[in-house]
Every structure is written in structure tokens, then in C-alpha cells.
Amino acid sequence: MNFLVNLDVDDLERGIDFYVQAFGLEVGRRFGNDGVELIGGPAPIYLLAKTSGSPAYAAGGITPGAQRHYTRHWTPVHLDVVVEDIDAAVERALAVGAIQEQPIVTDNWGKLALMADPFGHGFCFVQFLNRGYDEIAN
């Protein structure tokens, strides 16, 4: 089994620029004017061009009539990006448009930075310390 990550963006070229520069990814395949594959991480990220205000899903759903927007929004799914140097990763992402939502927090298992991309999607940088999650696992 493999996982693919799909992210909606309202500006495909701006999305490419952000994810390439913030995470060191590379453009793989392009799918016309509406999509691009970014490679170089553990799973490919597919950026999908979807205009702001377009229907968030085809029909029905929990919130009928919901529309896409690219202001900061909450979702129960987000990316955690494991890095060797969290300070450098945060600095690099901020330089290309990310928002740092809280100061970096350090625990015995590692460091955590809560972030958002320019499209309102939340993500975290994680830098493991000591034995990583094994520090808190049962």
C-alpha cells in the first residue's frame, strides 16, 4: 500500500513555488493546467488547482453547499514533516510564505512547530530527540 497526498490550492504556480522551496521537493509530472506531482519526500504530493468559492465536494455531505476557501481552516488531517533541524525548517518555510502559529515546543521526545501554508492548510514540523516517540510509547 502507498499513500498519495492531495492538496487543493487556488494558484498552482504559487503552490509549486511554496512546496518546492519550503520542503525541498521537485516537480515530477504535470497534469495540464490543473495539477502537478511533487516528488522527493516519502510520498508524492499532488497539488490540485481549485478556485476559491468552488464547491468543496460534489454533493450532499455534512455541510451542504460548503465552498473552498484558502484562509486558515481547520481539518482533522494534516501533514507532519520530520526534519533534522527544526529551526532551519521553520525559517525556510517562513521565508516563502508559511505562518508559524505557535513558538517551537520542546518535549523529551522532540520539538514541534505548528505551521500553516499560504493556502490555509495546517502542517507541523517535527524534530525527534532522544528515542523519539519511544520516549512516550507504552
Disulfide bonds with the S-S distance in Angstrom:
none
